[in-house]
Amino acid sequence: MSVQPSRPFSSRRALAALVVACAFVSGVAHATDATRGIEQALTTALQDKRGITLYVAGQTISGAVTRIEPGLWVELRNQQFGRMIVRLDRIDGIAAP
């Protein structure tokens, strides 16, 4: 009498792989939504000519948005610095009034 490997193990592995793939894709989608939200907030600040605060690597950078290169960087200015350029992928958060 020979023992056949049961099929539930292979279907469990397939299900686990599907769950991991869905979680990965969902994480990427949330990252894109966050980046899109940051760009929208920056665009609004540029149009309304309002100051914002960026949170970058534990530091805060306050200023007025003067220019945006979509998907790449934002240019700010404040009283201390005439021109600051921050890469969009480095921004952790934004505070806008």
RAFEN-V525629 format. One record per pair of residues at least 12 apart in sequence whose C-alpha atoms are under 10 Angstrom apart, sorted by the first residue. I is the first residue (numbers start at 1). J is the second residue. D is the distance in whole Angstrom. If there is no record, write none. Layout:
# RAFEN-V525629
I/J/D
I/J/D
This chain:
# RAFEN-V525629
31/89/10
34/92/9
34/93/9
35/71/8
35/88/8
35/89/7
35/91/9
35/92/9
35/93/10
36/70/10
36/71/9
36/88/10
37/93/10
37/94/10
38/54/10
38/88/8
38/89/10
38/91/8
38/92/9
38/93/7
38/94/7
39/68/8
39/69/10
39/70/7
39/71/8
39/72/10
39/73/10
39/74/9
39/88/8
40/70/10
41/94/8
41/95/9
41/96/8
42/54/10
42/64/10
42/65/7
42/66/10
42/67/9
42/68/8
42/74/8
42/75/10
42/88/10
42/94/8
42/96/9
43/65/8
43/66/10
43/67/9
43/68/7
43/70/9
43/74/10
44/65/9
44/96/9
45/64/8
45/65/6
45/66/9
45/96/8
45/97/9
46/64/7
46/65/5
46/66/6
46/67/7
46/68/8
46/76/10
47/65/9
47/66/9
48/65/10
49/64/7
49/65/7
49/66/8
50/63/9
50/64/6
50/65/8
50/96/8
50/97/8
51/63/5
51/64/4
51/65/7
51/76/9
51/77/9
51/78/9
51/95/9
51/96/7
51/97/8
52/64/6
52/65/8
52/76/9
52/94/7
52/95/6
52/96/5
52/97/7
53/93/8
53/94/6
53/95/5
53/96/6
53/97/9
54/86/9
54/90/10
54/91/7
54/92/8
54/93/6
54/94/5
54/95/7
54/96/9
55/90/9
55/91/6
55/92/5
55/93/5
55/94/6
55/95/8
56/86/9
56/87/10
56/88/10
56/89/10
56/90/6
56/91/5
56/92/5
56/93/7
56/94/9
57/90/7
57/91/8
57/92/7
57/93/10
58/91/10
58/92/8
58/93/10
59/91/10
59/92/10
60/91/10
60/92/10
60/93/9
60/94/9
60/95/10
61/76/9
61/77/10
61/78/9
61/84/9
61/86/9
61/94/10
62/76/8
62/77/8
62/78/7
62/79/10
62/94/10
62/95/9
62/96/10
63/75/9
63/76/6
63/77/5
63/78/5
63/79/8
63/80/9
63/81/9
63/82/10
63/83/10
63/84/9
64/76/5
64/77/5
64/78/6
64/79/10
64/83/10
64/84/10
65/77/7
65/78/9
65/83/10
65/84/9
65/85/10
66/83/9
66/84/10
66/85/10
67/85/9
68/85/9
68/86/10
68/88/9
69/87/9
69/88/9
70/88/9
71/87/9
71/88/7
71/89/8
72/86/9
72/87/6
72/88/6
72/89/7
72/90/10
73/85/7
73/86/5
73/87/4
73/88/5
73/89/8
73/90/9
73/91/10
74/86/5
74/87/6
74/88/7
75/87/9
